[in-house]
Structure formats: C-alpha cells, structure tokens
C-alpha cells in the first residue's frame, strides 16, 4: 500500500507506520487520512498482532500541525474533528499500538503518542503540548489525555506554559512507558512488538476495551465491564490453551480463537 505522507511496512507479526513529512513530520489533512487508512488496513488482519507508529529521521517524531496548511481555508472544523476520530481509533484499536518516539514530540505529535497504548521515547527527546505558545490550545485531545496520564496539576502547568519536558521526566510522570538509547527507539519498539505477538489477541483486545470503557465509569459499572470481558475470554480456545499450557509447564501458543 503506497502513501504520500507515510511509510508503511509489515514485519513479522506487526506493522510499522512511519510519519514521513520531513523535516518535522508535521500533521496535515492528508496525513491523518492516510494514518486512518493504514490502521484500517491491518485492523482485521489476524497476522498483525500490533502496530508501531514512529517518525522519519532521528530528530523529530512529530512536530504537530503543519501551520502553513492545517488551519487555513474553511475546513478547520472538519480537520480537527476527523483528527480526533483518528486519535480515538488509535486509542480503541483492538491491537496494541506502540509509539516509537524517536525525537521531539510537540503539539499534535504529543497527542498522537498519548493515544497509543505504549510509548517508547528516545532518552534525549522532549515532549509536550506547546499550542498555548501560539495563542491556541490542543485540538486532538491534549487537554483531556494529558491530565489522565500525569495528573491535573502537572498537566495544567505543561498546557498553560506550553512547556516541553525531558524524556526522564516524562518517564517519572508516567507519560511514557520506557526510554531508549540514541538510535535504538525503533528497535526497542520492534522487540516489544515481538513480545506482544506472543500474547493472546482476544484477551489483549478485551483488556484495551475494558480499561477504556471502565476508566471513567462508576466502579460498579466498570466491574460489570470487566466481568463481561472475563466471561468472553473464558469461552475462547486461547483460554483452554493457556490453562493447558500452565499445567503442562510449557509456553502457550495463542491463536486468537
């Protein structure tokens, strides 16, 4: 599948999507459309167990919106609303999505990464929501996901001051999952993707759904979400395989059935 703003590759049990609009891999209408299409192309493909999103080059993962085109014309509302649809698609994707943050992630780049399930970040990179420096606010969920990840106090500081934080600080705050050495971010993401490829796909999908559905629900309703998901997994062939493998003291081979 050929794209104008992305590079797309299938590798082993995962797909790699590379934002490819140098020098800043900036977001425009075409990029969000193609990102949506790339995700849709592997959503129902059982051979793809996870997805990696990274940026071209080694300096900037994604520098946010392309200010020369993204907010011009009469389609800003459509651009923002469809972009949020894509962020939710990432967040609700039935397979783990890994952000390989191989450089600075600012504005919309931070928002793309926050929608992912895992975030691996180069130890010398910086991340943040810098929109207030332009007199605007985030439009792809930054004001909503950032406080959910790092807490209200730190999120307000970052959002209002438009500040960037270092990778070690992002790790300490829980904004990213792991740090990577220079030049190793994508390889570390591939290693994680290989590990995810051994996990039970149905249980993984239902964990993502249960966490997302239950996070903002009252606890009683959230527990109901979990119970329904648990019972669904218990009826799968993967559950039978996992339990049999446990007693046989061997690695389980999950088929996604």
N, C-alpha and C positions, 0 to 999 in steps of 0.2 A: 504494500500500500504506500503510495507516494504522497507526500505532503509538502506544502510550501514553507511552513513555519516550524515544522517538527522533523526530527529523525525518529523512525520507528523500527524496532527490531525485535524479533522473537529469539530468545536464547534459553535453551534447556527448558525449564518449567516456568519461565517468566518472560515478561515483555519489558522492553526499555523504551521509554518515551523521552526524547531529548528536546527541550525547548531550544530552537535554533534560529534566533534573530539577533545575531551579534551586532554591536558589542555588548548590549545589556540584556539580550533575550527578552525585550520588552513586550508587554501584552497588547495585542490589538484584536480587532473583531475576528480576523482570520485565525489567529492563534487559538482563541477559546473555542471556535467552531471545530478546528481540527483536533484539539485536545478532547473534545466531546466525542468526535468520530473515532479517534484512536482507542479510547476507553470502550466505546460501544463495540468495536471490532473484536475485542477479547472477552467481553463480559460473559458470554455464554460458551466460551471455548474451554472445555474441560482440561485441555493440555496446558493451559496457562493458569498457574496457581497464585501468581502475584504480579504486581506491576511496579516498576521503578520509574519515577519522574526525576529527571536531572536537567542541568543546563549545559549548553555548548560552551567550550572553553574552560578555563580554570580560575576565573576571577569573579564572575557574577553568575549566580544561579538564575536569578530573575530580578530585574531592576524595577518591576512594577509596570504600570501602564505606559504605553507609548504616548507621551504628552503631545506629540506632533499630530496624532490622528485619532486617538481613542475618544477624546472629548469634543471633537469638532463635529459639525453637521448637526442634523436633527434626530440622531438615533442614540443619544447617550442613554436614555431610559432603557432601550432595548439591550444595549451593550452591557449595562450594569445588571439588569435582571437575568439575561441569559448567562452571563458570567457566574452569577450566584447559583443558577441551575447546575452549572458545571462543577462548582465547588461542592455542592450537595451530592452530585453524582460521585465525586471522589470520596467524600465522607461516608456515603452509604454504599460504596462499591462492595460487591459480595466477596471480593478477594482483597487481601491486604495491599495497600498502596504505600510504597516507600518513597519518601522524598530524599534524594541524594543531593544534599545542599553543598555543592562543590565550590561555592563562592558566596558573595554577599546576597542576601535575600531581603529586599526592601519593598515596602508597599504591597502591591499585589503578589510579589514573589513570596513574601511572608505569608500572605493569605493562602496561596496555593499550598505551601508547605504545611500550614496548620490544618488544612482539610485532609491531609494524608494521615494514615494510621501510624506510621513510623517516620521519624525524622533523623537522618544521619547527617551530621554537619561537620564540614572541614574546620579544624581547630583554630584556624586563623581568620575565619569568615565572621561577618557580623550580620545581625538580623534585627528587623524592627518595622514598625508601621510609621512611615515618615510623612504621611499625607498632610498632617497639620502644618508642616513647613511650607506647604503650597496654599494654605488657607482653606483646605478641604478636609474631609475625613475619609477613612477607609470605606470602600463600597462593595467589597467582596467578602464581608463577614468579619473583618478585623476587629471591630468593636464588640463582637459577640464571642468569637472563639478565643481571643487573647485572654480576657478575664476568666474564661472557663479553664484555661490551661495554667495561667500563672497567678490568678487571684486578682481581685478588683483593684487593690492599692497599686501594685506594680504595673498592671495594665493601664490604669489611668495616667501614671507617670510617663510610661512609654508613648501612649497615644497623644497626650496633650503636649509633651515636649518634643514629640517627633524624633525620639532618640533611637539609636542603634545600640544593641548590647553585644558583647563578645560571645563567642561560642561557649567558653567555660561558664559564663553567667547564664546563658540560655540552658545549659545542661543542669545547672544547680536549681534553676527555676522550674524545671520540668517541661520547658518549651521544646527541647529536642531530646531524642532517645539516647543517642551515643555521639561521641566525637570521633573524627577520623584524621589521620595524619595527612599531610600535603600529598596530593596525588592518589590517595587511597579511598576517597569517598565512594566512588562508583564501585570499586572492587569490594569494599565492605558491604555495600548495598546488595551486590550480587551474592555475597556469602550469606547474608540474611535471607535473600530470596530463595536460595537453595535450601536453607533450613525450613522456611515456610512451605516449600514444596513437599516436605515430608509430613506436614500436619494434615489432619482430617478436614477436607474442604467444607463439608456441611457444617461441622461444629464451628469452624472459623467464621463462616458466613453468619451463623446464628449468634455467635458472640458479638460480632460487629452490630448486628441488628438489635440485640438485647441491650447492649451498652447505649447505643444511640437512642432507642425508644425509651429506655428507663431512666436516662440521666436527668431529665427534667420532670419526670412524673412523680407523683406522691409515692412513697415507699411501698404501699400495699399494691398499687397498680404495677409498679416496677417489678415486684416479686412475681406477680402474675405473668408478666412478660417473660421472666426467666423460666418459670415453671413450664410454660407452653413450649419454649425453645428446648428445654431439657428433655421433655417427653418426645419431642420431634427427633432429637438426636438419638434417643434411646432406641427408636424403631429402625435405625439405619444399619446397613451391613457394616459400615465403618465401626459402629459401636460394638457389634459382635466380634469383629476382627480385633479391635483394641483390647477387649476383655480377654479373648482367647490368647492373644499375644502376651498379655500380662501374666497369665497363669503358666504359659509355656516358656516364659522368660526369654522372649525373642522380640526384636523390633517389629512393630506393627507396620503393615503395608496398607495404607488407606487409599481407597479407590474413588471416593466421592459418591458412594451409593448407600 
